[in-house]
Amino acid sequence: MRTAAALEKRGFEAYTVENAEDARTLILSMIKKEESITWGGSATIAEIGLVSALKDGGYLVFDRDEVPPSERAAFAKAHFFSDWFLMSSNAITEDGELLNLDGTGNRVASLIFGPRNVIIVAGVNKITPDIDTAYARVRQVAAPRNAQRFPIQTPCKKTGKCADCLSPDTICVSLVRTRFSRQKGRVKVILIDGDYGF
């Protein structure tokens, strides 16, 4: 796959798998049971059954969804230097760049710095031709669909379309373009041949 090769050129460790089961098997083979694991909000990792596989498998998991919302910021800070951080990406260009939009910043911060290893799991639906279409995907597809998961009051939650709002509840706060991974092997990108997440 062209995108996987492009990711490798940019210092990422790239894998392509056929389905969710293959993705889970690959990820579980990378992580030792005694290594700490956490994640940001990701529909993809839940969709592929990774969260339940980790918990059922006896891995050392720190799940932010197990603490009250008022404690999540402190929880994320406490586990910022975990051995593994799991996430998806809002968009990946065919040329191997990642584009991610975050509301609180914990997900993009962990991608940039902190955890020893980062695994990005993404369906091929997130691959875009270039950075401009990646940006359009992030704002017009990923953000409005992501907003539906939260108890917030934003135009995109009501209409399903980005209004480029400045609402106090906006989830479009920090936009990070990752064009290279300088720490060889730290960021692993697993592309699944199918539509997962948004």
Salt bridges, closest charged atoms under 4 A:
GLU35 OE2 - ARG116 NH2 2.82
ASP63 OD2 - LYS55 NZ 2.50
ASP65 OD1 - ARG64 NE 3.88
ASP65 OD1 - ARG72 NH2 3.59
GLU66 OE2 - LYS55 NZ 2.99
ASP83 OD1 - ARG116 NE 3.35
GLU94 OE1 - ARG2 NH1 3.10
ASP95 OD2 - ARG10 NH2 2.64
GLU97 OE2 - ARG10 NH2 3.87
GLU97 OE1 - ARG177 NE 2.66
ASP164 OD1 - ARG139 NH2 3.00
